[in-house]
């Protein structure tokens, strides 16, 4: 699978989001900068329940900054017992987790680092503006590491831009500088100190910072005293700031609170650009109080809450590098130990059964690129095929990934793209592909799929394919270029394993059929000297891949590991039968890469694309990593090129239109938040209740205890309070995409002031509720039974309905008379 690039592939700036051939209606169009704080009025609260972080709401950082440390990595982010665990490895750490180190001399500008001074951080996927930010956390009580909450927005302006000229005229940057940076940031950092000198650090002090740039005079640091409060006492404390960007009634400022008590106010260098919210532990060079003389410690976060203020001073600007430094660019291979740390029941297996309503952005990237042949000399930018686009990636609601291909007879949207990223004039020869966010090395890779039967099983131009991919370019004169006899501008390291259908008897592009396959291994791109091997494999006389049945493709890859006495090899299997083995002489790759799944159009060797629409169905993907002692772990040259923005995927869902959980904070509130006025309840015509046993007359029949303690002993659901959220739900309720539904029910609480919620999960749009917000759940705090409702338009074929009673509240919550019906 050759996907060469000398320069970063650009992507089109817009896409037409249309309903698919499966009639799976997309969510409403979501702008790439549709920030939660700009469009929603309710409070966003994260309880960190479950075993894995919600990837629709949060990004996990994989990057390095701040001097002599080894960055922050995903392995150190965990959820345990309803808490977010951010682990920090100090100078005495002797474990196996390695960090990251910036290095401008290597491809991608980052390399694998050491094992000490490695922290952890997450950030909100969306951008947030003015408002109240609170985390309840138990910070790390050792010096040498920083426990932090901060907002961050970064943009660079270059010579010739008015912002650069303004900064140069103000003396903030040299007129000959490469760039000027806006660094809009608010920090709470612990430990603090009494003044600018890096001495006297303690945990009854904190650093409260505001930034608008990187230069002197563009930030304010308040060396805050917490009085007698020691926030490193091993207890949970509330850390808050209220960010005011300015209005007729509010002056621009940031007020800081510890346990509800105001401890500082910054009034200068107040940022206005909405930013991502970060929670993290990391290792500064000097200001955190000396060397971190410990093995491993962790900050525990019980919950985070954000209430937007929507002040007119808020400014909504794109960042220069919004996609840099996240888990999706982490080139270090995922290990079985890391998989088990996220899901103890995984037994070292990374797996996706595609049972959700939408793809998980924590697992997959969606390709938007073109490879496989230019027309003429390529200077026109016209490609043979229309590439792969996000609109052709779907889930069918039956537990299958659908990769759709449009052939020569197809007329309609979406349009294809050329290699330049520019749109084509039609949608012919346009396929689909996805790739894992994480990299994998040695291990067992297994995919169960149903190969389409098109034109009576003959080759039809579109190729079902499974492959790993890692690509680097080394410029002329570099040691790698010289060592490998490079010619031209660069030498390409192209480490890849392919399973491609149809196959053929030999190198000539003739005799293609589905009783043959191409099993390829690569270390480069050149044919002379040879840097790859294509094996033209007979699958067997009795094998009928296009029989409308499911078939399992598997390969076992060993990069080679002297410590385990394992030689490089790749074994290729079909339905459990070994078909071919590549050995060291066959250019077995040794650089971990992403796993790709695709249905795409090569120029010459796939057959004629004389059809309209075809779908490749994939039932599951399984990866079982082995030890990778023989792997060469390096960043790619262009790790994020050729992937769509998640917002371009028709099934896009994130917390602006997903499942935010507005709940009252049990901590003191320094200032009141506005309470939305209840909206009048719509009155749908009476319809059939789509819920089973909505009155709980049959106990919990039809319902499951998703979390906490839930029962229905006497005709109503009882959600018992405690240290974890209690939630009862009914899943896989069939709905029709494009139709509007209303969920209603009677809720009450045994303790007035506690809150019970009724909500809907799945891909939905056009949400309104009885609280007057656009949240997908509605709640109430009365001890008397009160009806609440949520109305929505379905975008998927199934939804989940739930009632919940959030943790750390008094008493219990009750739900009864739950009804889900279509609004006519």
N, C-alpha and C positions, 0 to 999 in steps of 0.2 A: 504494500500500500504506500505508494510514493507521494508524499505531501510536502515537497520541498518549498522553502521560502527563503529568499535572500533578505528581504525586508519584511517588516511587520505587515501582515495582511490587514487591510482596513476592513471595517464592516460598515454596511449601509446605515445611515443615520435614522432610517425609519423603516417600518414594515407594515404591510397590510395584514391585520389580524382578522381572519375570516373563519366562518364555521367550516368544519372539516367534512370530508366525504362520509365520515361515520355519523354526521349530524351531531357531533359533540359540540355543544355551543361553547364558545370561549367566554371567559370572564369579561366584564366590561373593560374597555381599553384603559390601561393604567399607565400614566406617564412615568418615565424612568425616574422623575424627581417628584413623585406624589408622596411627600413626606407625611407621616402620621400626624405630626403636630400641626401641619398646615390644613389638613382636610377633616380631621376628626376632633370631636369635642370631649370625648370621655377620657377617663384615666386609663393608662396602660399599666397593668400590673403583671409581673412575672413571678410565679411561685416556685419555679424550678422543680416541679414534680416530674415523675417518670424516671427513665434511665438514661435518656439522651436529650441533649439540648435541642430545642425547636429551631431547626435550620431555616424556617420561614421568617423567624424573628431575629435570629442571632448569627453573627459570623464569629468564627474562631480564628484568632490571630496566629500567624506563623511568620515572624519577622524579627529583626534585631535593630535596636537603637540604643543610644545612651552610653557608649563607651565600652569598658572592659567587662562584657558579659556575653552570654551565648543565647540571648534573645528569649522569645516566648514561643512555646510549641503546643500543638493540639493534645499531645499525650498527657499534659498536665492539667487538662480541663475535664472534670468529671461531675456527674450528678449522683448524690448519695443521700438517701433519707430526706428527700425534699429540700436539699441544700445544693447550691453550686459550690464546688470545691475547686479552688484555684491553687495549684501546688507550686511551690518554689523549692528548687534544689540548690543548697548552699555549697560552701567549699568542702564540706565533709561528705558529700554525696558520692557513692561508689556504684550506683545502679547503671542500667543500660541505656537510659534515655539520653539522646544527644540533641544538642541545640543547633542554632543557626548563627552564621557569621557573615557580615557583609564583606565582600571582596570584589572590587571593581575589575580585577584581572581575569575573572572566570565568567563563563556564559551565565547570563541572568543576574550577575552582580552579587550572588550570595552562594555560600558553600556550607557544607555540614560542619558544625562547630563541636565544641567540647561538651562535657557532661555536667559541669558545675556552673552555678549562676545562670540557671535556666528557669524561667518563670512561666506564667500563663496569663492569657487575656482573652476576653470576648468583647464584641462591639455590636450594637444594634444594627440590623440590616438597613433600617430606614434612618433618615435624618430628622433630628428633633430641634425645635426652636425654643423660644422663651417658655419658661414653666418651672414647676417644682420637681426636682429630682431627688429621690431618696433611695438609699440601699440600707437594709438592715444586715450588718455583717459582724463577724468575729474576726478581727484582723490578726495578722501574724505579730507575735509579741517579741520577736528577736530583731536586733539591729542589723543593718546591712542590706535589707530588702525593703522595698516600698509597697505598701498596701494602698490602692488608689481607686478613685472614681473620677472620670473626666469626660468632657465633651471635646470633640476634635474635628476641625475642618481645615484642610490644607489646599492651597492653590498657588501656582507659580505664574508670574507674568514676565514676559520676555521683552528685550529691547524693541522699541517701536510701539509697544502697547501703552495706552494712556495711563494705566495704573503703574507701569514701570517708570514712565516719565514723571508722574507725580511723586513717586518715592525718591527718584534721583534728585528732583528739584528741592525736595524737603531734606536732602542729605541723609536719607535712610539707606541708600545703596549707591555704590559707585556707578557713574554713567557707563563704565566699561564692564560691569558685572554681567554674568551670564543670565541672571534672573533676579526677581524680587519675590519674596514669599509672603502671602497672607497666611498667618498661622492663628486661626481663631480657636481659642481653647479656654476651658475652665477646669481647674483641678482642685481636688481634695487629696493631699498626699500625707502619708504617715510613715515614719515619725517626722516630727517637726523640730525646729531649733529656734533659739531666741533672736537670731539675726542672720545677716548675709554670710558670715563666716561658717564654714562647715564644721562647727563644734557644738557641743551641748545638746546633741540630739536626744529626744525623749518622747514618750507617748502621752505626756500631758501637754504636748504642743502639736501643732499641725501646720502644714503649708497650704495656704489658700491663694491660688494663682488665677489671674486672668491675662490672656494674651490676645493681641491682634497681629503680631508679627514676631520675628525672631531676633530683632536687634534691641540694643539698649534703648530704653524709652518707649518700647512697644509692649511692655508687660508690667504687671504689678504683682508683687508677692507680699502677702501679709503673713508675718510670723506669729501665728495665732497661739495664744495661751488658752488652755482648756481648764485652767484653775485646778481644782482638786480632782478633776475627772481623769482617770487613767484608762484610756480606751483599749489598752492591751491587758485587761484584767481577766481575759479568758471568757468574757461574756459578750452577748450580742449588743450592739449599739446602733442607733440610727444616725446615718451620715446624710445630710441634706444640703442642697443649695437651691435658692430661688433666683432664677435668672430673669432680669428685666432688661429688655432691649430698648424700652422707652415708649411712652404713650402720653396722652394728655394728663393722666393722673399718676404716672409712674416715671421717676427719673431712671435713666440707665444705671444699673448696679447689679451686683451679685451679693446676696445675703447668705451667709453660711450658718448652719445649725448642727449641733451635736445633741442627740436625744431631745430634740425639740427646743433647745435653748440657743438663741442667736449668739454666736461667738465672734463673728467678723463680718465686715461689709467692704467690698471693693467697689470703688467708684470710677477708677480710671482704667483705660484700655479694656473696655467692656466689649466683648465680641458681639457681632450681630448675625454672622452667618450660621445657619442651622448646621449642626454637626452630628456625627454618630456619637452615641453614648458608650463609653468604655468602662469595663470593670477589670482590674488586673493586679497582678503582683509581678514586679520586675526588679532588676538589680542596677541601681544607679552607680556611677563611678565612685562618688565620694560622699554625697550629701545624706545618705541614709544611716550614717553612724558607724562606719568602720566595716571590717570584713564580716561576711555572713558565716559565722562559725557554727554551722549546724548542718545536719544531713538533709532532711526534707521537712518542710512545714507548709501549712496551707491557710489561706483565708477562706472562711466559709461565709457564703451569702445566702441568707434566708429568703429574701425577696428584694425585688426592685420595683419602683413605682414612678411613673411620670405623669404629671397633669399639665397639659399645655395651657399657656396664657394667651396665645394669639395676639401678641402686642404688635402694633404697626411698625415697630423698629426691626422686626424679624426680616432677615434677608435670605432668600433661597437661591443658592448658587451651586453649580456643579464643582466638584473637586477636580484637580488635575490628574490625580492617580487614584481613583476610587476603588480600583480592583487589586491594588498591590498589597501584598503582605498578609493574605488570608490563607486559610487551609487549602483552598483550591490551587494555590501556587506552591504548596509544600512538596518538594521533589523527593523527600526522604521516604523510603518505602514503608507502607503501613504494615505493622507486625501483628501476629496473632495475639500477643500480649496487649497491644493497644486496643484491638477489637474487643477482647474480653473485658478490658477496663471500662468500656462503654456499655457493653451488654454481657453480663456474667454468664448468661445462658447461651452465648454464641459458640462456645467451644472452638474458638480460633477461626471461625468462618465469617467472612464478609458476604452478605447475601441480600438480594432484593427480589421479592416475589411480586412486585408491582401490584400490590393489593390496595394501595391508597387511591384517593381521588385524583391526585396530581403527583408528578415526579417530585422526589425529595431533592431540593437544591443543595442539601448537605452531601448527597451521594453523587449527583450527576451534573455535568455541564452539557449544554445543548449546542451542537455545532451550527455555525452559519459561515460556510466557507466553500471554496471550489478548488478542486484538484483533479488531475486526470486528463490533461491534454488541452493545449491551446490551438486555435485555428491559425493557419499561416505561420508567420514568424512570431506571433504572440504580441506584436507591438500594438495591435488594435485593441487589446484587452478583451477580445471575444474568446470565450471558452467553448469547448465541445459540448459540455453538459451545463446544466443550470445549478450545479452544486447541491448542497444540502441546506435545508432551511428549518427553523424551529416549528413552523406551522404544520409540518409533516410528522411531528412527534406527538403521540397521543397515548392515553391509556383507555382501554375499552370498557372499564368497569367490571370486567370479569377476571381480573388478575393477570392481564397481559399487557405488555408494552407493544405498541403498534408503531412500526416504522413504515411510512407510506412512500411509494414511488410513483411518479407521474411520467408516463411514456410519451411517445411521438403522437398518439391520438388524443392526448389530453388538451383540453381548452378551458382555461380558467385560472383562478388564483390559487395559491400564491405564485408570484413571479419568481423565477430563478435569479441567481446572482452570478456574475463573472468573478474571475480570480481577484480582480481589483476590489470586489465588494459592491460594484455598481449593479443595479438591477438590470435584468434582461428584458426583452420585449414580450416574452411568453413564459409559461410555466412548464414547458416540455423538458423531459429528462432532468427532473428535479427530485432528489431523494431526501433522506433523513439520516442523522447520526447523532449519537450521544457518547460521552466519555466520562469515566469516573473522575470525581474531583481529586481523589488521592492517587498516588503512584504505588505500584506494587512490583515486587521482584520475583524471586523464585517462589514457586507454589503451584497449586492445582487450580486451573481455571475451567469452569464448566458453564455452558449455556444451553438451555433447552429451548428449541425454537421450531416453528412450523414454516418450512420453506414454501413460498407460494407456487401453486401450479398454474402457470400462465402459458397460453398457447400450447396446451397438451404436454406440458412439462419440458418444452424446448427452451434453450437459452433465450432470454427476453431482454437483454441489454442492461438490466438492473442486477446488481451483484449483492446477495446477502454476504456479510463479512463480519468477522470477529478478529480484532487485532490489538496488540500492545504497541505503544509508540513513544519514543523518546528521541528528540531531534536537537542537534547543536550545530552551529556554524563557527568555524575557526578561520579568522582572517589570514590573508597572505602574510607570511613571515612569522606567524605564531609557532611555538614549539610543536603543537599538534599538527599544524599544516605541514611543517617540514618533515616530521617523523612519518607522516602518512603519504608523502609524495604528492601533496596537493598541487593542483593546477588552477589557473584562473584566480578569481577574487577570493575564493574561500574553499575550504574542504569541509564536507558535511559528515558528521557522525549521525547515522540514522539507524538506531537500534529498534528492531521491530520483529514481531512474530505475527503471521497472517494465517487465517483460515478463510478461504474465498471460494465461492461457488458461482458459476460452474467452473469445472476444470477442463483440461485439454491434454492430448497425448504428449505434447512437447512444446518447445519454445515458440514454434509457429502459431499464429493466432487462427488456427483452424481446428475443427473437430471438437468444439466446445460441447460439453454435455454435463448433466447433473449426476451421472454415475462416476464422475471424476471430480477432484478438488485440487486446489492449489494450497500447499502447505509451505510457507515461505519463512526464512530466517534471514535477518539483515544485520549488518554492522555499518554499512555505508550505502552509497547510491551508485557507485561506478560499476560498469561492466568490465572495464579494463583499466587497472587490475580489478579483478572481480572482488566485490565486497558484499555479495548476498547470494543466497541459494534458493531457487524455486524448485520445489518438488512436485512433479506432475503425477498425482496419486490416483490410482484406480480404487474406487470405494468398494467394488465387488459386484458380481453379476446379480446377486439377489437383493441388492440395496436399491430402494426406490425413494430418493430423498423428496421428490415432489408428489408423494402419495397422499397428501393432505393429513399426514400424521405428524406426531411430535417426534423429534430426534434430538439426541443429546450430543453436543460437540464438546470435546474436552482436550486440553493440552496440559502437560506437566512440564514446567520450565525449571531448569536448574542453571543458575548463572555460573556455577562452579565454586566450590568452597574447599580449599585445602584442609581446613580444620576438620571438616567432616569427611574428607577423602571422597568428595563428590566432584565428578567431571562435568563440564558444560554439556547440556543436552536439552532437547525438547521432544517429548513423546506426544503424538497426535492420535486421538481416539475418536471413533464414531460409535455411538450407542454401546460404549463399553469395550469395543474391539480396537486394539492397537493397529493403526494403519501405517504409520511411518515414524521413524526416530531420527531427528537431526542430532549430530554430534559436533564436536569442536571444529572439525574441518568444514562444517556447513555454516559458519559465521553465526553461531549461536550468540544472541545479544547478551550483554552483561550489565546494562544500565536499566534500572527500574523505570517503568513508564506507566502511563494511564492505559486502562483497558477501554477499547472502543467497540461499539456495536453500530453497524451501518447497513444501509440499503442504498447503493449509489450506482452511478453510471460511468464505467470506464469508456475510453474512446473506441478501442478496437477489439477487446477480447471477451466482451460480455454477450455478444449477439445483437440482433436488431431489436430496438425498443418499440416494437409494433403492438402497443397496447395502450390503454388509457390510464387505469389506476390499479395498483397492486399493493398488497400489505404483507409485510413480514411480521409475524407474531412471535414474541419472545415470552416464555413462561417464567423463567427465573434466571438469575445470574449468581454464581457462587464462586468465591475466591478463598482458598485456604493457603495463606502464606507459609512458606518454609523459612528457615534461617537463611539470611542473605549475606553470609560472610564473604562470598566471592564477588559481590556486586560492586560496581563503580557508581557511587551515589553522587550525582551532579545535577545542577539545575539545567533546564532547557534554555535555549537562546530566546525563544518566544513562547513562554509557557501559557499565556492567556490569549494568544492571537487566534482568531477564527472561531470564537465562541460568541453566541448571542447573549445580549443582556437578558437576565431572567425574565424581565418584563415583556420580552418579545414572545415568550412561550405562551400559547393560548390558554394553558392551564395555570398561568401565573397566580400565585396566592401568597400574600404576605400580610403582616398584621394590620395594614390600613383597611383591608377588606377581608381579613381572615377572622381570627378568634381572639381579639384582645379581651382581657378579663378585668373589667372595671370593678374594683372593690375598694372600700374605705380603708385607709391606713389606720391600724390600731395605735400608731404612735401619735403624740401630740402634733397638731398642725399649726405651724407658725403663722400662717395666714389662711383664711378660708378660701376654698375653691368655689367657683360659681356652680350653682345647681341648675341643670337644665330643666326647663319647664316640660312637664309631660305632654306628649303629643296626643291628640285625640285618636282613639282606637278605631281603625277601619272596621267596617262591618261586612265581612264576606258572606256570601250566600251559604246556607248550611250544606256541608259536604261530608263525605265519608271520612271518618277518622283513620288516618294512615298508621297510627300507632297501635300496637297490640297491647291490650291490658293497660290502657292509659289511666284507668281509675284504680288500679292495683287491687281489684277485687280478687284476683288470683295470685296474690302475693307478688313475688318478683318475676313471675313468668314473663318471658319476652325481654326482660331487662337484665343487665349485668352490673356487677359491682366493679367499676373500673379502677377505683382507688378508695382508700380509707375504709370506713365501715358503713354499709348501706343495707337496709332491710325494709320489708313491707309487711309488718306483722298484723296490721289491723286496717287495711284498706287505704293506706297512704304510704308514700315512700318516706323513710326516716333516714336522714344523713347525719351521722353522729360526729360531733366536733372532736378535735384532737390536734395532734402535732402534724398531721398530714391532711390535705384536702380530701373530703369524701365526695365521690362522684358516682352516680348511677346513670347508665346510658343504654340506648337502644340503637343498634348500628344497622347499616345497609338497608335503610328505608328507601324504597324505590320512589323516585320523583322524575318528572319530565323536564329536561333542560329547556329554559325559556319561559316556563310557567311560574306563577307567583303562588306562594304558600304562606300560611299563617300558623305559627306555633303559639299555643296559649296554655295556661295552667294556673292553678291556685297554689301560692306559696305562703308559708308562715314560718316563724322562728320561735323557739321556746324562750329565747332571751331577746328582749327588745334591744335593738342596736346591732345585733348580728345580722348578717346578710346571707340570703339564699338566692341562687341564680337558676334560670332556665335558659338553655342556649341550643344553638344548632351548629354542627360542624360539617365541613365540606366546602366545595367551591360555590359560593353564592354571591350575588350582587344586589344592589338596590335595597339595602337593609335599613329598616326603621324599627323602632321598638317603643315600649311603653314608657321608657325613661327619656325619650326624645333624643336619642343618640343614634349613630349608625353602627353600633356594636352588635355582634351576633349573639349576645346574651343580654337578658334583662333581669334585674334583681329587685328585691325589696327587703326592708329591715323591720317590718311590723310583726307583732306577735299575733295579729289577726289575719286570717286567710285573705289574701289579696290577689286578684288576677293580674298576671303580667303577660306580655305577648312580644313576639318577634316576627316580623314579616319580611320576606326575602324572595328573590327570584333565583331559581336553581340554575346552576351552570354545569352541574355534573348529574349523573344518573342516580346517585344515591347520596343520602345525607345521614348524619348521626344526630340524635336528639339526646340531651343530657340535662340533669339537674345536679347542682354542686353546692357544697357548703365549704367555704375556704378555711384553711387551717388557722389555728391559734385564735379562734373565736369562742365565745361562751355558748353553752347549750348545744342544741341541734337544730337542723333545718328540716322542713317538711314540704312535700310536693304531692299534689293530687289533681285529678281531673285534667290530665294532659291531653291535648288534642292537636294534631297536625292535619290540616286540610287545605285543599286548593282554594285559592281566592278566585271567584268567578265574577 
